[in-house]
Amino acid sequence: MTNFSDMLSKAKAMQEKMREVQDQIKKIEVQGMSGGNLVKVTMTGDYEIKSIEITEKAKSENQEIINDLIIAAYNNAKENLKKKSAEELSKVTGGLNLPLDFKLPF
């Protein structure tokens, strides 16, 4: 039974580390850019947009192009956040590919 108890305590420790990483990830800020830096989107670790910067050059474009640049910058920020989150998660899991919202059943 000692092995099971040991395994259970290790699993609980991993769960606590996962919780800590999730909290750390929420504090991360990443940027996404598009159009050669014409538009920049800053996003937090919980996928909230913190700011959108549109250069004067971008503002001279028509609305449809500006919309596309914002969407592309957001998508770039989202990808950057996924990469950064995976890096942080990998530090705890030792390279195991666990989802960020991984929960143990206890």
N, C-alpha and C positions, 0 to 999 in steps of 0.2 A: 504493500500500500504506500510505502514511502515514495516510490517513483511517481505514483499518481498525484500525491500531495505536492511533490516537487514540480511536476508538470503544471498543476493547477496554479501554484504560486508564480511560476514563470509566465503563464498566460495572463494572470492578473497584472503582473508588472508590465507586460507588453501592452495591455489595454490602457494602463495609466500613461505610458509613453505615447501611445497613439493619441490620447486625449490632449497631452501637452503639445504634440506636433500640430494637431488641429487648431489649437489656440494660437500657436506661433504663426501658422499659415494665414490666419485671419488678419494678422498684423502686417503681412507682406504687402508691398505696393509694387506694381509693375507698370511699365509703359508699353503702349502699342503705337506704332507709327504707320503712316501710309503716304503715298504720293511723294516720296523723297522728303519726308518730315514736314509735309504741308499740314498734316493733322496729327495730333498726339492725344491719346487717351490714357489717363492714369486710372488704374483699377486696383481695388483692395483685394485681399485674399479671399474674401467671401463674395467676389464677383460684383461688387458695387462700383459704379463709375464715380471716381472722385473728382475728375476734371476732364474737360475737352478743350484743347487749344487748337484754334484754327488760324493759320497765318493770313496776313493780308492778301498774299498772292492767291491763296485758296479761296478767299472770300470773293475774289473777282470772277470765279467760275460760276456756272449756272447751278441752281439749287440741286439738281439731280446729281451732278458730279460731287458737290459737297457732301450730299447724303452718302454716296458710294464711298467717299474717302473716310467718313466717320465710321461707317460699317466696317470697312477694311481695317481701320486702326483699332476698333473694338475687337475684331476677330484676332488681330495680331496680339493684342494685350491678353486676350483669353488664352491663346496658345502659350505665351510667355508665362502666364500664371500656372498653367498645367505643368510646364517643364519645371518651374521653380518649386511647385508643390511636390512633384515627384522626387526632386532632389532632397527636399526636407524629409519626406516620408522614407526614402531609401536609407537615410542616415539612421533611422530608428529600426527599420525592419531588416537591415543588413542585406539589402538588395532584393528582398522578396517583393513581388509585384502585387501588393495589397491595395485595395481601393481606399481612398482617403476616409470614407465613412465606415470603414470596417469596424464591426462590433462583435465582441465575443458574447456568447449566450448566458453570461452571468454578471 
